[in-house]
């Protein structure tokens, strides 16, 4: 019975966060991740046109709070197309 519980707690949970844009709740989502168990991962959709200064602020916040292994950026296309999103999640799960 104990091994069943251990297996259940080792699963990763992926949360699709808001798009990487100022005033979109991105920093709040990253901050909230600190209070969740280590097996929770945050996926943030972003595009190549994201505000560079805001991207630097986000990256700084992630590094400062040691969340680099739990916050993942995916392209906006991957986040909107179900098949591409599933593929991105599988790719991240395999590299973790």
N, C-alpha and C positions, 0 to 999 in steps of 0.2 A: 504494500500500500504506500509506503514512504517513497518508493521509486516512482510511482505514478505522480505523486505531488511534485517531485523534483523535476520530472519531465514537463509538467504543465508550467512551471515557473521559468523554464529555460526558453520558452518561445518568445520571439520578438514580435512586438506589436508596432505597426507603422501608422503614424498619424499624418494625414495630408493637411499641411498647414496652409496659411494664406499665401497668395502670390507675393513675391519680393518687391514690394512697393512701399514708399514712405506712407505713414498713416494707415497701414493696412493690418496692423496687429502682429506683424512679424516678430518684433522684439518681445512682445508679450508672450507669444507662442514659445519662443526660445527660452525665455525666463521661466515659464511654466514647466518646461521639460525638466528643469532641475529638481522639481518636486515629485516627479514620477519615478518609478523603479527603473533600474538600468536597462531593462529589456524593452523599453519604449524608445522608438526611433521617430524622428520628425523629418518629413519630406517637404521641402519648400520649392514650389514651382518658381522658376525664374526665366527671364528671357535675356537675350544679349543686349537689349536696350535698357537694362536696369540701371538706375542712378548709381554711378561709380562711388560717390561719397557714402551713399547709404549702404552699398555692398561692403565697403570698408568698415563701417560701423557695425554691421551684422557680424562680419568675420571676427572683428575685435571682441565682440561680446561672446561669441562662441568659444574663442580661445581662452578668454579670461575666466570663463566658467567651466573649462575642461569638457566641452560638449562636442568636440570635433568628431568623435566616433559615433555620435548619436544624431547629428544634424546632417542631412544630405540634401544637396541641391539637384533638382531634376529640371529638365527643360519644360517649358510651358506646354509644348506639344505632347510630351510624355504624360503630363498630368491631366490633360483633357481627353485624350484618346484612351479608352479602357484597355485595349490590347497593349499599347505602348507603356501605359502606367504599370500594368502587371509585369511586363518585361523588365522595366526599370527596377521594380521591387525585387524580382528574382535575381537580377544582376547584383544588387546591393546585398541581398541575403547570402549569396554565394561568396562574396568577397569579405564578408564580416567574420 
